[in-house]
Amino acid sequence: MSQQAKKRQIIHVDMDAFYASVEQRDDPSLQGRPVVVGGNPNSRGVVSTASYEARETGIHSAMPLVEAQRRCPQAVFLPVNIQKYRKVSQQIREIFLTYTPLVEPLSLDEAFLDVTASTRLFGSAEKIALTIKERIKDELNLCASVGVASNKFLAKLASDLEKPNGFVVIDSNGIQEFLDSLPVGRIWGVGKKMLERLENLNVHTVSDLRRIDQASLSRFFGSWGNQLYLLARGIDNRPVESVHEAKSIGRETTFAFDISDRQELETILLELACDIGQNLRKEKLKSKTITLKIRYNDFRTLSRSYTLSQATHLEDIIYTKARQLLSEITLQRPLRLIGITASNLTDQEEGQLSLFDEENQGQEKLVQAIDSIVEKYGDKSIVRARLLR
């Protein structure tokens, strides 16, 4: 391990059952009860997050909601309120940024923090991590599991060891001793198939893995074999990257029942376009390419794209182009899924409107006003008439 990597102080924060915990926090009647976030249990959807009370019955993320209800009929099933979770996620990130600008979000509910340069001001990495954990609990009434180590692999491993409400620090002088007794399945990237292959080689623990030389691992697993060799020794030199360039922003929905009515499909497209437009503006991005995705009820999937002459973050333009793409497709069967993706992204400054584009300037002012209302009063405070249920 390089001297630079040894000096790093990395924290990994992973919120416990994030979506479900937010719902339980906001509705005290749900506390202590099995909660499943994902939608109607009679739909084709899957579990997004399950509370720990629900997990005790065998429910887990990505499980079909129908199966989740079979396992736990008494569970409370709730829709995904992504706007609410994004807002809470931003509040958590603001706590992170108090201690370091080097924050790498992995999703709404987890992130890496490099606090190497922060220790002079705030104390040890362990102290910073504990303070962050306590602030999340005190200020947001939510629970996080936290890992502290000298690199990203070890910090993420540590945060997962004692969930929920875990706090694990891996001392840089005891890394190998810590790793050797762990099941090999704990190594980042070892999924079900690779685990089976490793077990066929009589590799069950990290210690077993370390007994295989690098050349053999490369022969067995290709380029991933080199990664296994390094991770088994606690080596991970990747830095925390605070800025990720977004490649696309997309939304799609799977229907509870197949839909063939074009007007109903267009209404759903409008809802998706509004969500994408709002998120583009929040991320200070614009898109030049709009892609429509449809999936028939026999699971055949089609996509069609349109590239604009000028980048946009206006939902009306996104919706118009998506609807146009849909109109050009002869629907052979009812649909089970529809989605929109905005790609070919640029920042807002690069995509400024022409001074003479008065119509779009008017739309700009309108969406700015709408965004201000939504920011102040919530995402349900102002809704297009066509989207009223």
Secondary structure, DSSP 8 states (H G I E B T S, - for coil): --HHHHH--EEEEEETTHHHHHHHHH-GGGTTS-EEESS-TTSS-B-SEE-HHHHTTT--TT-BHHHHHHH-TT-EEE---HHHHHHHHHHHHHHHHTT-S-EEEEETTEEEEE-GGGHHHH--HHHHHHHHHHHHHHHH---EEEEEESSHHHHHHHHHHT-SS-EEE--GGGHHHHHHTSBGGGSTT--HHHHHHHHHTT--BHHHHHTS-HHHHHHHHTHHHHHHHHHTTT-------S-----EEEEEEEEEEEE--HHHHHHHHHHHHHHHHHHHHHTTEEEEEEEEEEEETTS-EEEEEEEEEEEE--HHHHHHHHHHHHHTS---S-EEEEEEEEEEEEETTTT---TT-HHHHHHHHHHHHHHHHHHHH-TTSS--GGG--
